[in-house]
Amino acid sequence: MKHTPFDYNIVKDVIKSLHLSDFSKATIREIVTIANKIEQSSGEKFIHMEMGVPGIAASEIGINAEIEALKNGIASIYPALEGIPELKNEASRFIKAFINVDVDAECCVPAVGSMNGTYASFLVAGQCSTEKDTVLFLDPGFPVQKMQLQVLGYKSESFDVYGFRGEKLYTKVESYLKKGNISSIIYSNPNNPSWICLNEQELKIIGELATLYDVIVLEDLAYFAMDFRKNLGNPFKAPFQASVANYTDNYILLISGSKAFSYAGQRIGVIAMSNKLYHRSYPNLIKRYGVGEFGNILISRVLYSLSAGVTHSTQYAMANMLKAANDGVYNFLDDVKEYGRRANKLKKIFTKHHFHLVYDTDLKEPLADGFYFTVGYPGMIGSDLMKNLLFYGISAISLNTTGSKQEGLRICTSFIQDCQYDVLDYRLECFNKDFPI
């Protein structure tokens, strides 16, 4: 490594100081720590591509609503566990406006971000049946969700959807469900990290199988409507965000305020259960809690235990952002399309320097530009690529941490600034010199 823009010994010593027994399993937070320490020691700035943190200012609509709520004195009042009526009603409208699915306001419940919502959903879904003790991940996916299962002590199965798109998905998913031990299926759409988008055929397959084998589908919509190939931002007008909710009643939608509204710091999301699932009573839940209704247990037992409600003022922020989107006075996608523009520029720079897109198409369609994309480098496995790029001031995470069976890296566009494109171009040029094709 003769052409590293960063001092080789500084980078090597920082990596060594973390005592990672297996660098290939380094977490997102560990990569951030390494990059930050190298910056401090070298005085040089990294190009951060590892953290999925919003890089756009939060919606003023939410901020102003939250300030107003605080001024009105709600900080001294405990929030209702089930959420304020304004948020529940607007969440129900939002789902109708942008997914074209009917979910009663009663079944829309605030969570302390989608992670809190996912954890609660995992927990209850895993207690509905003694036989069903395993979660099926349609990978690649968000690594922290597997960590949540470690905390819960639940089992998991997973497979990489890369080779099972379209009709192939049916046989693959059914091969897991017919064992009888799967309580729930989880995936993100658009996908973190590959940015593939499951289409209507694939969602229909998942929905029909979920109904056939009585499995709950957790649809993570953290990057809501960010398939920028389609104009999904017009309320109550097609096209709509694709969803499994059109094909089964066994679903939970997880809607986040973090990315679509850049409201990550206030930790707000919505758990939307189908009307049927919310009111469904499970004998195993009755045995455990004395009551069996799924929605009741999730709210009054699990969410109560985890957080005792969601920050009161933040609920008003989310309610007002959803209302503005529902009313058509705020097109939230206009802001986040910036991520797509960044991805387009970044992909050109990476491919110029002999990198390739790992997940490169959505079946036969070109992959959308968005919050994430994936890259690989000839002859180099993902963990080595992740480690080697640190010497060039570039931080990203290896795909193996997301459950992917492909070799490469997840690239996040959120922190990229206009002044960094030329810097990236230069650093990858240096990388090419040290690792020629």
Secondary structure, DSSP 4 states (H G I P E B T S, - for coil): ----SS-HHHHHHHHHHTT-S-GGG--HHHHHHHHHHHHHHH----EE-S-----SPPPHHHHHHHHHHHHTTGGGSPPPTT--HHHHHHHHHHHHHHH-----GGGEEEESHHHHHHHHHHHHHTTS-SS--EEEEEES--HHHHHHHHHHT-EEEEEEGGG--TTHHHHHHHHHHTTS-EEEEEEESS-TTT-----HHHHHHHHHHHHHTT-EEEEEETTTT--TTS---STTSSS----GGGT-S-EEEEEESTTTS--GGG--EEEEE-HHHHH-B-HHHHHHHS--BHHHHIIIIIIHHHTSS--HHHHHHHHHHHHHHHTTS--HHHHHHHHHHHHHHHHHHHHHTT-EESS-EETTEEPPPSSEEEEEBTTB-HHHHHHHHHTTTEE-EEGGGGT--S-SEEEE-TT--GGGHHHHHHHHHHHHHHS--
